[in-house]
């Protein structure tokens, strides 16, 4: 089981609006590119499971590429929030150096608490449990490298949500087994804290505004582990109405919060947001992207 870090003591810090700490307003770098969606065979079969072994990730789901415009939100970061859109940018330095993010022990010891505190400061959640992380620094074709590709994990150029609604409960029961039933009576969330290790130009990450993605476009899709245990994510059908956004030249102090799940149901509330890496044709010859994502459960009092 992965190491978890729980932060419960409330220490909220006032978070300045994004533009108050941004002294540059460059012209937006919108990108015309492709998003890879799930290609549904139309025969009623569920998506092929992703199979993960100790060293290898096997993902052979068919995809269909749809051209779209990914809008650069630089200068307008404050317009987008977790509850309204399913994602939010914030400024937060880290004490870790670039090389530290490739040291799993240091990430768990030092970066998990940073991530938990950031989420507490932004959301006010009284309890945060960081349960997992992934550092990515490999090529975009890493899925096709075969045996051992888990060690060269790179960006995922497929539209998806890390947890389905049922998959979120699986995560809750996995990491809080003793009080899961009680926790499910109150609001809880799963949020991905996505940070560049170095400024990102190649294969940046895009998020689709939650309000532009109906639940009917999301298909439950399994991840299977050697033990036989499963997680459940959502893969995504193509839809020209999706609105995609990213932050051009996103720096290590520019953190993207991605809401994977919210148990609260309310009109206008974003409960989940799809995301995907994408290719910027102008940047395809730059160095491979380096990023880290930490995942956390957030628990509320009601």
Kinemage of the C-alpha trace (Angstrom):
@kinemage 1
@onewidth
@group {chain A} dominant
@subgroup {mainchain}
@vectorlist {calphas} color= white
{ca unk a 1} P 0.000 0.000 0.000
{ca unk a 2} L 1.255 3.480 -0.852
{ca unk a 3} L 2.373 5.799 1.909
{ca unk a 4} L -0.295 8.272 2.997
{ca unk a 5} L 0.075 11.564 4.783
{ca unk a 6} L -2.845 13.011 6.721
{ca unk a 7} L -3.080 16.665 7.691
{ca unk a 8} L -5.893 17.497 10.119
{ca unk a 9} L -4.842 20.572 12.072
{ca unk a 10} L -6.499 23.577 10.439
{ca unk a 11} L -4.092 26.350 9.470
{ca unk a 12} L -5.725 28.350 6.719
{ca unk a 13} L -3.574 30.863 4.879
{ca unk a 14} L -5.064 33.701 2.859
{ca unk a 15} L -4.326 32.918 -0.780
{ca unk a 16} L -3.900 36.025 -2.942
{ca unk a 17} L -5.723 36.128 -6.242
{ca unk a 18} L -3.632 34.751 -9.056
{ca unk a 19} L -3.197 38.058 -10.897
{ca unk a 20} L -1.982 39.826 -7.765
{ca unk a 21} L 1.220 37.818 -8.021
{ca unk a 22} L 1.520 37.896 -11.798
{ca unk a 23} L 3.387 40.849 -13.249
{ca unk a 24} L 3.251 39.593 -16.839
{ca unk a 25} L 0.275 39.498 -19.182
{ca unk a 26} L 1.578 37.957 -22.411
{ca unk a 27} L -0.596 37.336 -25.431
{ca unk a 28} L -2.519 34.042 -25.001
{ca unk a 29} L -0.932 31.038 -26.689
{ca unk a 30} L -4.022 29.152 -27.907
{ca unk a 31} L -3.193 25.865 -29.647
{ca unk a 32} L -4.954 24.105 -32.527
{ca unk a 33} L -4.300 20.433 -31.918
{ca unk a 34} L -5.917 17.041 -31.300
{ca unk a 35} L -7.413 15.467 -28.196
{ca unk a 36} L -7.460 11.660 -28.153
{ca unk a 37} L -10.860 10.342 -27.063
{ca unk a 38} L -12.090 6.773 -26.634
{ca unk a 39} L -13.150 5.077 -29.864
{ca unk a 40} L -16.290 3.173 -28.888
{ca unk a 41} L -16.719 0.028 -31.026
{ca unk a 42} L -20.477 0.432 -30.650
{ca unk a 43} L -21.139 -3.190 -29.723
{ca unk a 44} L -21.918 -2.579 -26.052
{ca unk a 45} L -18.628 -3.945 -24.735
{ca unk a 46} L -16.922 -1.986 -21.943
{ca unk a 47} L -13.577 -0.298 -22.536
{ca unk a 48} L -10.585 -2.619 -22.429
{ca unk a 49} L -8.964 -2.573 -18.959
{ca unk a 50} L -5.578 -0.997 -18.382
{ca unk a 51} L -3.301 -3.691 -16.948
{ca unk a 52} L -0.534 -2.694 -14.565
{ca unk a 53} L 2.273 -4.975 -13.422
{ca unk a 54} L 5.278 -4.149 -11.251
{ca unk a 55} L 7.181 -2.693 -14.204
{ca unk a 56} L 4.775 -2.345 -17.114
{ca unk a 57} L 1.594 -0.454 -17.977
{ca unk a 58} L -0.445 -1.939 -20.839
{ca unk a 59} L -3.054 0.359 -22.348
{ca unk a 60} L -4.440 -0.764 -25.695
{ca unk a 61} L -7.765 1.066 -25.709
{ca unk a 62} L -8.609 2.379 -29.178
{ca unk a 63} L -8.688 6.158 -29.564
{ca unk a 64} L -10.054 8.681 -32.019
{ca unk a 65} L -8.372 12.075 -32.451
{ca unk a 66} L -10.583 15.140 -32.610
{ca unk a 67} L -9.201 18.521 -33.596
{ca unk a 68} L -9.897 21.247 -31.087
{ca unk a 69} L -8.600 24.567 -29.818
{ca unk a 70} L -6.934 24.471 -26.402
{ca unk a 71} L -7.325 27.939 -24.887
{ca unk a 72} L -4.483 29.480 -22.917
{ca unk a 73} L -5.887 31.042 -19.751
{ca unk a 74} L -2.786 33.118 -18.973
{ca unk a 75} L -3.936 36.399 -17.448
{ca unk a 76} L -7.385 34.983 -16.665
{ca unk a 77} L -6.465 32.300 -14.157
{ca unk a 78} L -8.774 33.724 -11.481
{ca unk a 79} L -11.862 33.055 -13.628
{ca unk a 80} L -11.701 29.298 -13.068
{ca unk a 81} L -12.436 27.539 -9.774
{ca unk a 82} L -12.754 24.011 -8.482
{ca unk a 83} L -16.464 24.268 -7.747
{ca unk a 84} L -17.499 26.154 -10.894
{ca unk a 85} L -15.194 24.562 -13.482
{ca unk a 86} L -13.552 21.574 -11.802
{ca unk a 87} L -10.044 23.040 -11.914
{ca unk a 88} L -8.118 25.908 -10.406
{ca unk a 89} L -4.656 27.429 -10.777
{ca unk a 90} L -2.741 28.798 -7.821
{ca unk a 91} L 0.742 30.059 -7.049
{ca unk a 92} L 2.701 28.044 -4.498
{ca unk a 93} L 6.453 27.502 -4.227
{ca unk a 94} L 7.855 24.135 -3.180
{ca unk a 95} L 10.878 23.457 -1.003
{ca unk a 96} L 11.922 20.541 -3.194
{ca unk a 97} L 14.440 20.788 -6.007
{ca unk a 98} L 13.870 19.239 -9.444
{ca unk a 99} L 15.934 16.140 -8.672
{ca unk a 100} L 14.003 15.540 -5.435
{ca unk a 101} L 10.834 14.672 -7.336
{ca unk a 102} L 12.514 11.492 -8.599
{ca unk a 103} L 13.149 10.337 -5.025
{ca unk a 104} L 9.952 8.604 -3.906
{ca unk a 105} L 10.894 8.678 -0.219
{ca unk a 106} L 11.606 12.410 -0.276
{ca unk a 107} L 8.373 13.099 -2.129
{ca unk a 108} L 6.389 11.207 0.493
{ca unk a 109} L 8.258 12.731 3.431
{ca unk a 110} L 8.467 16.351 2.274
{ca unk a 111} L 6.127 16.953 -0.648
{ca unk a 112} L 3.044 15.115 0.614
{ca unk a 113} L 2.708 17.495 3.590
{ca unk a 114} L 3.203 20.494 1.276
{ca unk a 115} L 0.453 19.193 -1.011
{ca unk a 116} L -1.910 18.545 1.880
{ca unk a 117} L -1.396 22.018 3.310
{ca unk a 118} L -1.963 23.624 -0.087
{ca unk a 119} L -5.315 21.857 -0.407
{ca unk a 120} L -6.325 22.901 3.093
{ca unk a 121} L -5.447 26.521 2.333
{ca unk a 122} L -7.443 26.557 -0.902
{ca unk a 123} L -10.509 24.512 0.100
{ca unk a 124} L -10.735 24.788 3.884
{ca unk a 125} L -11.142 21.000 4.159
{ca unk a 126} L -10.352 20.053 7.784
{ca unk a 127} L -8.834 16.694 6.866
{ca unk a 128} L -6.632 15.852 3.857
{ca unk a 129} L -5.095 12.464 3.115
{ca unk a 130} L -2.469 12.389 0.355
{ca unk a 131} L -2.415 8.804 -0.883
{ca unk a 132} L -0.459 8.585 -4.129
{ca unk a 133} L 1.860 10.339 -6.545
{ca unk a 134} L 3.308 9.933 -10.022
{ca unk a 135} L 6.371 11.650 -11.421
{ca unk a 136} L 6.428 11.823 -15.207
{ca unk a 137} L 9.568 12.514 -17.250
{ca unk a 138} L 9.453 10.042 -20.126
{ca unk a 139} L 8.530 10.363 -23.797
{ca unk a 140} L 4.966 10.756 -25.030
{ca unk a 141} L 5.040 7.292 -26.645
{ca unk a 142} L 5.906 5.524 -23.388
{ca unk a 143} L 2.834 3.269 -23.548
{ca unk a 144} L 4.244 1.683 -26.705
{ca unk a 145} L 7.663 0.899 -25.251
{ca unk a 146} L 6.533 -2.453 -23.850
{ca unk a 147} L 8.163 -4.273 -20.955
{ca unk a 148} L 9.452 -1.918 -18.280
{ca unk a 149} L 7.653 1.184 -19.564
{ca unk a 150} L 6.387 2.046 -16.095
{ca unk a 151} L 9.899 3.283 -15.295
{ca unk a 152} L 9.779 5.715 -18.229
{ca unk a 153} L 6.304 7.054 -17.521
{ca unk a 154} L 5.505 10.087 -19.639
{ca unk a 155} L 2.468 12.248 -20.415
{ca unk a 156} L -0.890 10.591 -21.059
{ca unk a 157} L -2.349 11.847 -24.333
{ca unk a 158} L -5.847 10.480 -23.702
{ca unk a 159} L -8.894 12.278 -22.299
{ca unk a 160} L -9.876 10.737 -18.960
{ca unk a 161} L -10.909 11.266 -15.335
{ca unk a 162} L -8.769 9.533 -12.699
{ca unk a 163} L -11.768 8.155 -10.781
{ca unk a 164} L -15.326 7.363 -11.795
{ca unk a 165} L -18.023 7.934 -9.160
{ca unk a 166} L -17.779 4.250 -8.163
{ca unk a 167} L -14.001 4.429 -8.457
{ca unk a 168} L -13.915 7.233 -5.902
{ca unk a 169} L -15.586 4.970 -3.359
{ca unk a 170} L -12.991 2.284 -4.107
{ca unk a 171} L -10.252 4.803 -3.302
{ca unk a 172} L -11.991 5.886 -0.100
{ca unk a 173} L -12.360 2.302 1.105
{ca unk a 174} L -8.776 1.504 0.152
{ca unk a 175} L -7.182 4.335 2.117
{ca unk a 176} L -9.710 4.814 4.947
{ca unk a 177} L -11.109 1.296 5.400
{ca unk a 178} L -12.001 1.559 9.073
{ca unk a 179} L -14.274 4.614 8.847
{ca unk a 180} L -15.290 4.608 5.174
{ca unk a 181} L -18.992 4.082 5.878
{ca unk a 182} L -19.059 7.036 8.240
{ca unk a 183} L -17.011 9.249 5.915
{ca unk a 184} L -19.387 8.579 3.053
{ca unk a 185} L -22.185 10.258 4.994
{ca unk a 186} L -20.393 13.600 4.606
{ca unk a 187} L -18.868 15.460 1.688
{ca unk a 188} L -15.571 14.163 0.405
{ca unk a 189} L -13.455 14.889 -2.661
{ca unk a 190} L -10.496 13.556 -4.594
{ca unk a 191} L -8.211 16.246 -5.980
{ca unk a 192} L -5.079 15.888 -8.107
{ca unk a 193} L -2.336 18.452 -7.415
{ca unk a 194} L -0.445 18.787 -10.714
{ca unk a 195} L 2.870 20.651 -10.736
{ca unk a 196} L 5.580 21.119 -13.376
{ca unk a 197} L 9.025 19.999 -12.224
{ca unk a 198} L 10.483 22.308 -14.878
{ca unk a 199} L 8.716 24.926 -17.001
{ca unk a 200} L 6.553 23.015 -19.473
{ca unk a 201} L 6.516 23.581 -23.203
{ca unk a 202} L 6.200 20.094 -24.702
{ca unk a 203} L 3.064 17.982 -24.082
{ca unk a 204} L 1.334 20.361 -21.637
{ca unk a 205} L -1.766 19.349 -19.687
{ca unk a 206} L -5.267 20.491 -20.640
{ca unk a 207} L -8.490 20.356 -18.626
{ca unk a 208} L -12.027 20.366 -20.009
{ca unk a 209} L -14.469 22.692 -18.261
{ca unk a 210} L -16.704 20.333 -16.284
{ca unk a 211} L -19.881 22.080 -17.454
{ca unk a 212} L -19.035 21.252 -21.079
{ca unk a 213} L -18.825 17.498 -20.416
{ca unk a 214} L -22.084 15.595 -19.759
{ca unk a 215} L -21.963 12.403 -17.698
{ca unk a 216} L -23.260 10.547 -20.768
{ca unk a 217} L -19.860 11.087 -22.461
{ca unk a 218} L -18.003 9.311 -19.637
{ca unk a 219} L -17.575 5.533 -19.694
{ca unk a 220} L -16.418 3.505 -16.678
{ca unk a 221} L -13.084 1.850 -17.407
{ca unk a 222} L -11.122 -0.547 -15.209
{ca unk a 223} L -7.485 -0.605 -14.134
{ca unk a 224} L -6.369 -4.114 -13.146
{ca unk a 225} L -3.388 -4.898 -10.889
{ca unk a 226} L -1.415 -8.158 -10.499
{ca unk a 227} L -3.221 -8.881 -7.210
{ca unk a 228} L -6.528 -8.861 -9.054
{ca unk a 229} L -7.643 -5.672 -7.336
{ca unk a 230} L -9.161 -2.976 -9.517
{ca unk a 231} L -9.567 0.759 -9.744
{ca unk a 232} L -12.153 2.432 -11.951
{ca unk a 233} L -11.637 5.571 -14.016
{ca unk a 234} L -13.596 7.285 -16.745
{ca unk a 235} L -12.589 7.321 -20.366
{ca unk a 236} L -14.277 9.875 -22.583
{ca unk a 237} L -16.258 9.951 -25.821
{ca unk a 238} L -15.574 12.743 -28.360
{ca unk a 239} L -17.763 15.821 -28.220
{ca unk a 240} L -17.148 19.033 -30.151
{ca unk a 241} L -18.865 21.000 -27.362
{ca unk a 242} L -16.014 20.317 -24.907
{ca unk a 243} L -14.109 23.445 -23.854
{ca unk a 244} L -10.425 22.774 -23.209
{ca unk a 245} L -7.965 25.023 -21.327
{ca unk a 246} L -4.296 25.058 -20.314
{ca unk a 247} L -1.595 27.387 -18.981
{ca unk a 248} L 1.144 28.099 -21.509
{ca unk a 249} L 4.734 27.782 -20.218
{ca unk a 250} L 3.439 26.637 -16.844
{ca unk a 251} L 6.169 27.011 -14.226
{ca unk a 252} L 6.949 24.913 -11.125
{ca unk a 253} L 5.342 27.533 -8.861
{ca unk a 254} L 2.103 27.422 -10.906
{ca unk a 255} L 0.049 24.548 -9.549
{ca unk a 256} L -3.036 23.128 -11.220
{ca unk a 257} L -5.697 21.594 -8.979
{ca unk a 258} L -7.883 19.025 -10.766
{ca unk a 259} L -11.107 17.857 -9.163
{ca unk a 260} L -11.435 14.134 -9.879
{ca unk a 261} L -14.480 13.600 -7.674
{ca unk a 262} L -16.898 15.435 -5.404
{ca unk a 263} L -19.601 13.568 -3.487
{ca unk a 264} L -21.724 16.709 -3.184
{ca unk a 265} L -24.508 17.072 -5.764
{ca unk a 266} L -25.719 20.607 -6.363
{ca unk a 267} L -26.844 22.566 -9.421
{ca unk a 268} L -23.863 24.239 -11.046
{ca unk a 269} L -21.295 22.375 -8.955
{ca unk a 270} L -18.488 20.678 -10.875
{ca unk a 271} L -18.186 17.113 -9.591
{ca unk a 272} L -15.354 15.976 -11.903
{ca unk a 273} L -13.192 17.334 -14.693
{ca unk a 274} L -11.495 15.413 -17.539
{ca unk a 275} L -7.902 16.142 -18.433
{ca unk a 276} L -5.377 15.122 -21.077
{ca unk a 277} L -1.888 15.936 -22.237
{ca unk a 278} L -1.744 17.255 -25.783
{ca unk a 279} L 0.845 18.030 -28.438
{ca unk a 280} L 1.624 21.651 -29.208
{ca unk a 281} L 2.985 21.466 -32.799
{ca unk a 282} L 5.305 24.412 -32.128
{ca unk a 283} L 6.882 22.660 -29.134
{ca unk a 284} L 7.230 19.026 -30.238
{ca unk a 285} L 11.028 19.268 -30.497
{ca unk a 286} L 11.496 20.597 -26.950
{ca unk a 287} L 12.735 18.408 -24.114
{ca unk a 288} L 10.373 15.851 -22.588
{ca unk a 289} L 7.953 17.237 -20.042
{ca unk a 290} L 8.683 16.712 -16.334
{ca unk a 291} L 5.784 16.919 -13.894
{ca unk a 292} L 4.467 15.450 -10.670
{ca unk a 293} L 0.898 14.760 -9.609
{ca unk a 294} L -0.111 14.017 -6.043
{ca unk a 295} L -3.591 12.718 -5.279
{ca unk a 296} L -5.528 13.390 -2.126
{ca unk a 297} L -8.784 12.641 -0.357
{ca unk a 298} L -10.416 15.671 1.253
{ca unk a 299} L -12.978 15.273 4.025
{ca unk a 300} L -15.471 17.837 5.305
{ca unk a 301} L -17.560 18.080 8.457
{ca unk a 302} L -20.913 17.955 6.661
